[in-house]
Amino acid sequence: MTIIERISEYADELVAIRHDLHAHPELGFEEERTSAVVAERLASWGIEVHRGLGKTGVVGIVQGRPGARRIGLRADMDALPIEETTNLPYRSKHPGKMHACGHDGHTTILLGAARYLAETRDFDGAAVLIFQPAEEGLGGARAMLADGLFKRFPCDEVYGLHNSPDGPRGRISLRTGPAMAAADFFDIRICGRGAHGAYPHQSIDAAVVAMTLGQALQTVVSRNADPLKAAVLSITQIHAGAAYNVIPERAHLAGTVRTFDDELRTLVSRRIREVAAGVAAAFGATIEVEIRDIFSVLRNHPEQAAAAAAVARELVGADKVDAAAEPAMGSEDFADMLLAVPGAYVWLGQEPGPALHNPGYVFDDAIIPIGAAFLARLVETRARSE
Ligand code: NI
């Protein structure tokens, strides 16, 4: 019997867990119910449980045979502030909240691996099961690290995965080196002088300043960044004004910057500030720029990426593994765990459907045994005394 077949024997139980988590989505750092479900399941399989890391994070420890190797496996648990539009029987019961990124699936996959590892314990050392809160831009990984995750539970290596609704089902993709972008979030607050809409000469029009600055910032990527290095600067919010006949005194721009390179990241931040200062001077407005570091570049370590690819090939066949996948402009806070401990992060293809973060997104339950087998096999392969 293959490991996937073995885990498939209790797939019904795992799918029931997934549907329950899906029906009860919780936003970042609010995963009280979710973490309780995780802790209760782990304990029921005889796994040592630690709670409260990064507020709602959970760590489970499975001891194998005596051995020094400790392999970390990580899943994220949080949902998104999205109103679900599917008609699934287990659709979200929490208005305005939805597991639209499949973290309910990732949590279930790690639970599936946990049960298998607890039943078989066919490895030398320990598996450290990391159930992380608040992946969606709220800093859950950093919160767990700040609470001493790898000091209390040292790991030699750490692995994670994310579903990919680009398909095909069961395909495992990864790359060595930079795989997902760093992300900054920014807020730009413009203050001019409000006036009557009919008397523009009495104003410093914050709306015009915002429009000029928004256009000017587009040149940071097109004119300042090396064209051979990828960067994105997206203004995703513009707020100004509330009436037809009032020139607004204030405007607010917000958005995100994505890069794969620390030098370029610094350059883009610097140019945003310089362009804003120049536009402020030109119009006589004041402009405050706040840029926050949200995600680090996710870099897969060569040895662990190669190990993950080898396990994937053994599991799903070489034809369904792409070990040289294109990097993604999306971000992922597992990046910070990879800065602390060597490891790798992979994308697991599922039945193609609506994109991640779409209100119609559906996680594909058929990939649960595949993902669980992949994580469990990583422990069996990497925690092995010669
Ligand atoms: Ni996600």
Residues whose N, C-alpha, C, O or C-beta is under 5 A from the ligand:
A	BS01	NI	C101
